[in-house]
């Protein structure tokens, strides 16, 4: 299906529909989808949608089926046009002409424990492994994983707090001990990389010296995981350790040059 041009100025009908959607609290993605479907319908008609007839709607839906448009897209167009006809135009007769497409829902393919493990092991780094682990282990969507913060991890009650997820609703997801350990390790990596990238570069660390600091940081971290029961204490301890390692490098450098 060709995408209609978006260069034309916004019509009064589209603006009124956008105001109707905004007043009823529809999300930004839903508003964009509704406008897109109405644009497709207008492009099919070749005129404004407020001049449509029941026969126009029938021809539009038949055209979608003949072109092999998927059921989800057809039903999305039905939702958008129903909003336009019922709310914005107050034309219930046009809304009744729309037909929902029925389709059989298939069960999704579920990964086995071994397959999930191989997927996580194939991740290129701890950050990606943690993201995949949260998505698969806690059932979070991609956008929910992307917006997850350290404060959303409740290690006391073993919960992940999801704020403004699908439908702009808050909810809690179960956090397993293995996933908590993975998140802690990923956060430790972030702390190490951030400090080593910013501070040592300012004093001229070489690549080998930065690698030396990071390697010793992770050796220290593996011996002191209990500190992660208190996030603030952990960050302070990690920072202190990394600065101590940086000082050691500077002392060695000064000793060689003196």
N, C-alpha and C positions, 0 to 999 in steps of 0.2 A: 504494500500500500504506500503510495507516494506521500511524502510529508508536505502539507500545505505551507506556502510561504508565510513567514512571521514578520515580514517587513512592513505590512500594511498597518495603519494606525488602529488602535483598539476601538472597536465599535461600542456604541452605547449599550447594546444588548450584552456583549461580553463583560463590560464593566459592571452592569447591573447584576449579572450572574456571579461575578467575582465578589461583589459586595454581599450577595445572599449567602455565598459559601463562607465568607469570613464571619458574618454575623452568627452563623450556625456552628462555628467552631471546627470546620473541616480542616484537616492538616494540610500543610503546604504541598506534599506529594499528591494528595487526593485532589486538591484544587488544580494542580498542573495537569493531572490525568484527565479530569473532567473537561477542562478547556481544550485539551488536545483532541479528545473524542468529538467534541462539538465542532471543532475546526474541520475534522475529517467529514463530518456529516454535512457541513456547509459547503465544503469543496465538492462533495458528491452532488448536492442539489444545484450548485451554481448560483445560489442566492441565499438570502438571510434565513436562518433556521426558523425564525418566527413566522415565516410564510408557509411552513411545511404542512402537508396534509397526511392523513393516515395512509394513503396510497404511496406517498413519498417514503414514509418510514418502512413500509413493506418492501419497496424496491431496494432501499438501502440495505436492509437485513438480508434479502435474497442475494444481493451483490456480494455481501461479506461471505456468505456460505459458498457461493460459486467460486470465489477467489481463494477458498481454503483458509480463511481466517480462523484462528483457534478459538475454542469456546470461551476461554478466559478473556480474550480481547473483545469478543462479541458481548459477553455479559458486562464487561467494563463499560462498553459503549452504552448498553442499556441503562446502567446506573447513572451515567452522566446525562443522558438524554431525559431520563425520568426526572432528574433534579431540575433540568432546564424547563421541561414542560409543566411539572407540578408546582415548583416553587417560583421560578422566575417569570414564566409566561402564564401560569395558572390555567393551563390547558389540560385538564384531566382526560379529555377524549383522546388527545395525542399520546398521552402516557399509556393508556390502555392498549394502544396499537403495538407497543413494544413487546417482543417475545424473548423470554430467557431461554438460553440453550442448555439442555441437560447433557451431562457427560458423566461417564463412569470414572470414579476416583480409584486410582491404583495405589496399593500400599508401597511406600518408599523402600528402597533397598537399604537395609541396615547393616552396617559394618560389624564384623565379628571383633572380639577383643584383640585378637592377633592382628587383624587388618588395621584397627585403630592405632595399635601400637606402632606398626610399620609406618603409618601416615605421620605420626608425631616424630618418629625417628628421622623421617625424610626431610623435616623442616630445616631450612638453611641456618637457623640460629635460635637462641633461647627465646627471643622476642616472638618469633613466629610460632615456635612450639607452644609457648604460653597462650598465644591467641587461639591456635587450633584446639588446645586443651580446654580452654574456657568454652569455646563454641560447641565442642563435642561433649565434654564432660558435664557442663552446666546447662546446656541447651540454649545458649544465647545466640541471637542473630548477629550478623556482621556489624551492623551499626551499633548494636549494644556493646559488643566487644570493643569497638573503636572508642566508645565514650566511657569505658570503665576507668575508674580512678582508684588510687590506693585506699582512699577513705571508704570506698564501696565494699572493701573486703572485711568481713566481720569474722575474725578467726576465733572469737569466743563462742559464738553460736554456730560457727561453720556455715555462713551464709554469704552470698553475693547479692548486693543491693543493685537492682537495675532501675534506673531513673528514666522516666519518660520513654519507655520502650514502645512496642507496637500499640497503636491506639492511644499514644501519649499517656500510658499507665505505668505506675511504679509497681514493682513486684520483687520478691526475693527468690533466689535460686540456690539450690543446695550446693555446698562447697565440700568436696571430698578432701581427705588429708593429703592424698597424692597431688591433687591440683593445687592445694595451698602451698605445698613444698615447691612446686614448679613456679608458682607466681612469686614466691619469695626469692628464688634463685634468679628469676628474670629481673626482678627489681634490684637485686644486688648487682647484676651485670650492668643495669642502667646507671646505677650510682658510680660504679667503677669507671665505666666508659666516659661519663660526663665529667668527672673530676680529672681523670687522666688526660682527656682531650683539652680541657680548658686550662688547668693550672700548669701542668708540666710544659705545655707548648709555650707558655709565656716565659719560661726560663730555659727553653732550648733543649728539651729532652730529645734524644734520638729515638728511632723506632724500636731498637733493641731495649733501650732503657724503659720505654713505656710498656713493652711486653713483659719486662722483668717485674714491674710494679703490679701489673694485672695478674700475672701468674702467682705472685705471693699474696695478693689480695684474696684470690679464690682458695688458696691453701689455708689462709686465715679464716675465711668464711666457713669452709667445711668443718673446721674445728669449733666454731662458735655459733652454730645455728640456733642454739637456745636463745640467743639475744633477740631473735626475731619475734619473740613474744611481746616485746615492747618496740614498736616501730621507731619511735623517736630515739631511743637509746641505740638502736641498731644503726641508724643513719649517722648519729654522732660518732659511734665507734668506728664505722666504716670510713668516715671522713678522716678521723684521727689516724687510723692505720695507713691510709693512702698518703697523707701528708708526712707521716713518719717515714714511709718508704721513699718519698721524694727527697726528704732531708738526707737520708742515707746516701742517695745517689749524688747529691750536691757535696756532701762531706767527702765521698770517695773522689769526686772530680777535683775538689780543692786540694786533697792530699796528693794527687798525681801531679798537679800543676805547681805545687809549692816546693 
